[in-house]
Structures are given as C-alpha cells and as structure tokens.
Amino acid sequence: MAARAPPDPGNRRDRTLRMHRWTWLALFGLAGCTALPSPPAAVHTYLFSAPFPAPRRGPGPVLLITVPRAAAGYDRPGIAYRRSPTRLDYYAASEWADEPARLIEPLIIAAAEASGGFEAVVSAGNGLTAEIRLDIEIVRIEHELQSAPSQGRFTLRAQLVDLARGRVIGTQRFDASVPSRSDDAEGAVAAIDTALARVLEQVVAFCLKNTVGRAKRGDP
C-alpha cells in the first residue's frame, strides 16, 4: 500500500484565508444593505393663488402695509391641521413655500392696489411717505378636521393707523371658512386659498371705508 502524502500546510492555509475572505465579504455586504438609508419622501410645496387685476391709482391716501405677523403655531411653513381645540399638528411632506405671513404680504398689496382707492400702496422700507398704515396679523390658518366636511379656515386681524394724526382709525378681525374637498394637505390648501381670497376682499373694503375721503397730509 502506497504511503499517504502528508497534508500540505500551504494549501490548508490558502483554504482558511479564502474562507475568511468570503466571510468578511458577506458580512460587509449585509452591513452595506442595512446601512443604506431609505430615500426621503418628496416634499410638496404650496403657494396661494389669489389673482388680482392690474393696479389702479385712486384719489385716496398713500397706504403703507407693514410686514404681516402671525400668531404662535402659524409662524412656520408647516400646513397646520386641528383635530381638537387644544392640539395643532402639521401635515408631513407638505408645506407652504414660506411662512404664511410672508406669502400673503404681496397679495395684500396687490389687492389694495387693484381697488383703485389709493394714490399708492407701499411696503415697509419703500422710503415713500404714507398717510395711513395697515398692520396685519394672521390669527389662524389651518385645516379643521373636527367635523364633516372639514374646513379650511383663515382668520386675520387688521388695524389701520393714521400716521399724520398718530392715532388708530380702526381695528377689525376677519374670518372665512371653506369646506375642503378632501381631508389631506391638498384639500387643506385649496380650501384655505379660497378662504384667504375672501378675507382679502373684506380687508380691502375695510380700508376703503375708513380711509377714502380722509384729508391728506399737509391738507388744511
């Protein structure tokens, strides 16, 4: 009987190295699979529409519109919804293009300009002298889900100040609610957009009622 050749220690070492190599490759592959992050959800960004006609110059005073403010909870781009009186939540992966107060400023200016009741409508920092100042605060801008159908709600507080005389002309709160076509962010935006347009009409009417016909600065 032929003698069995002794095992080659070099072959044994090669086999062991190959096994270790495949083991590490498998472990790294598994680690790579588990470490890969899931792709982020697409964020839907929304604007207000509220189109208005071209500006018209009128006989009224120069109106200054200051930068609008917003109550706590509405001073962020998140689209707010409410299921209870004490809790405010925000839709995931959906938001306004900016803070709502910033978004409505050009819309208020456009609405006032289109009314034809003012000599000019200017924004803060414009450098022009104005007779009347309009201060705006968003009190509420949300999707109310407590009842069916749900409602898009927009509430705004407006204050007119006579700059020439240094006194408040009037302060009023305006509110509009519009039924939503769906209980989601898209339905909220459509309803709030319509509510905003209604409120802006009311604010412009308030300004015209309380300013048109007032004496300009320097008039006797």
C-alpha positions in Angstrom: 0.0 0.0 0.0 1.3 3.4 -1.0 2.1 5.7 1.8 -0.4 8.7 2.1 1.3 12.0 1.3 1.3 14.3 4.3 -1.1 17.3 4.1 0.4 20.4 2.6 0.2 23.2 5.2 0.3 25.8 2.4 -2.9 24.5 0.9 -4.6 24.4 4.3 -3.6 28.0 4.9 -4.9 29.1 1.5 -8.3 27.5 2.1 -8.5 29.1 5.5 -7.7 32.5 4.0 -10.3 32.1 1.3 -13.0 31.1 3.8 -12.1 34.2 5.9 -12.2 36.4 2.9 -15.7 35.2 1.8 -16.9 35.5 5.4 -15.8 39.2 5.6 -17.2 40.0 2.2 -20.6 38.5 3.2 -20.6 40.5 6.5 -19.7 43.7 4.7 -22.4 43.1 2.1 -25.0 42.6 4.8 -23.8 45.7 6.7 -24.0 47.7 3.5 -27.6 46.6 2.8 -28.8 47.5 6.3 -26.9 50.8 6.4 -28.4 52.2 3.2 -30.9 55.0 4.1 -34.3 54.9 2.6 -34.9 57.8 0.1 -36.5 60.8 1.7 -40.2 61.4 0.9 -40.8 64.1 -1.7 -42.0 67.3 -0.1 -44.9 69.1 -1.8 -44.7 72.9 -1.6 -47.7 75.1 -2.0 -48.4 78.8 -2.7 -51.5 80.9 -2.6 -53.1 81.9 -5.9 -55.4 84.9 -5.2 -55.0 86.7 -8.6 -55.9 90.4 -8.8 -56.3 92.8 -11.7 -53.6 95.4 -12.6 -53.0 98.3 -10.1 -55.3 101.3 -10.4 -54.4 104.7 -8.9 -57.2 106.4 -7.0 -58.0 109.5 -5.0 -57.3 108.1 -1.6 -54.2 108.5 0.6 -50.9 106.6 0.3 -51.3 103.3 2.2 -48.3 101.7 3.9 -48.6 97.9 4.5 -46.2 96.7 7.1 -44.8 93.2 7.1 -47.5 90.9 8.4 -47.1 88.9 11.6 -48.5 85.5 12.7 -49.7 84.1 16.0 -47.7 81.2 17.6 -48.2 78.0 15.7 -48.8 79.7 12.4 -45.3 81.4 12.1 -43.8 78.4 10.2 -44.1 76.9 6.7 -45.9 73.8 8.1 -49.5 73.3 6.9 -51.4 73.1 10.2 -54.4 70.9 10.9 -56.6 70.5 14.0 -58.5 67.6 15.4 -59.1 69.0 18.8 -59.4 72.5 20.3 -56.1 72.3 22.1 -53.8 70.4 19.7 -52.2 71.7 16.5 -50.5 69.3 14.1 -48.8 69.7 10.7 -49.0 67.6 7.6 -45.9 65.5 6.8 -44.1 66.0 3.4 -46.3 69.1 2.7 -45.6 72.7 3.5 -46.1 76.3 2.4 -43.3 77.8 0.2 -42.6 80.2 3.1 -44.1 81.4 6.3 -47.7 82.3 5.5 -47.2 85.8 6.8 -44.6 86.4 4.2 -46.7 84.8 1.4 -49.7 87.0 2.0 -47.8 90.3 2.0 -47.6 90.7 -1.8 -51.2 89.5 -2.1 -52.5 92.2 0.3 -50.5 94.9 -1.6 -51.9 93.6 -4.9 -55.5 93.6 -3.6 -55.2 97.2 -2.3 -53.6 98.4 -5.5 -56.3 96.8 -7.6 -59.1 98.5 -5.6 -58.4 101.9 -7.2 -58.9 103.6 -3.9 -55.4 104.7 -3.0 -52.9 107.1 -4.6 -50.3 104.4 -3.9 -49.7 101.3 -1.9 -46.2 100.8 -0.5 -44.4 98.3 1.6 -42.2 98.8 4.6 -38.8 100.2 3.7 -40.0 101.7 0.5 -38.9 105.2 1.5 -42.1 106.9 0.4 -44.2 109.0 2.8 -47.6 107.4 3.7 -50.6 108.8 5.4 -52.2 105.5 6.5 -50.6 102.4 7.8 -52.2 98.9 7.7 -50.9 96.3 10.3 -51.8 92.7 9.7 -51.6 89.6 11.9 -52.6 86.1 11.0 -54.7 84.8 13.8 -55.5 81.4 12.3 -54.6 79.5 9.2 -55.4 75.8 9.4 -57.4 72.8 8.3 -60.1 72.0 10.8 -61.0 68.3 10.9 -63.3 68.2 13.9 -66.4 68.0 11.8 -67.5 66.8 8.3 -66.9 68.2 5.9 -63.6 69.5 7.1 -62.9 73.2 6.8 -60.1 75.4 5.6 -60.0 78.4 7.9 -58.3 81.7 7.6 -58.5 84.5 10.3 -56.8 87.8 10.1 -56.6 90.9 12.3 -56.2 94.3 10.7 -55.5 97.6 12.2 -55.5 101.0 10.4 -53.3 103.8 11.8 -53.5 107.5 10.8 -49.8 108.4 10.7 -50.5 112.1 10.3 -52.5 112.3 13.4 -50.8 109.5 15.3 -54.0 107.5 16.2 -55.7 104.3 15.4 -58.5 104.6 12.9 -60.0 101.1 13.4 -59.3 97.5 14.3 -61.2 94.5 13.0 -61.0 90.7 12.8 -61.9 88.9 9.5 -62.6 85.2 9.2 -63.6 82.8 6.5 -64.1 79.0 6.4 -64.4 77.0 3.2 -65.4 73.2 3.0 -62.5 71.0 2.0 -62.8 68.6 -0.9 -60.5 66.1 0.9 -59.1 65.5 4.4 -55.5 65.9 3.4 -52.9 68.6 2.7 -54.1 69.2 -0.9 -57.7 69.6 0.3 -56.5 71.9 3.1 -54.5 74.2 0.7 -57.4 74.5 -1.8 -59.9 75.5 0.9 -57.5 77.9 2.7 -56.6 79.5 -0.5 -60.3 80.3 -1.2 -60.8 81.5 2.4 -57.8 83.8 2.1 -59.2 85.4 -1.1 -62.5 86.1 0.7 -60.7 87.6 3.7 -58.5 89.9 1.5 -61.7 91.3 -0.1 -63.0 92.1 3.3 -59.8 93.7 4.4 -59.7 96.0 1.3 -63.3 97.0 1.9 -62.4 97.8 5.5 -59.5 100.0 4.4 -61.6 101.8 1.8 -64.4 102.5 4.1 -62.1 104.0 6.8 -59.6 105.9 4.6 -61.1 107.2 1.3 -62.1 110.8 1.7 -59.7 111.5 4.6 -57.6 114.6 4.3 -54.1 114.0 3.0 -51.0 115.1 5.0 -50.5 118.8 4.5 -54.1 119.5 3.6 -55.9 122.1 5.7 
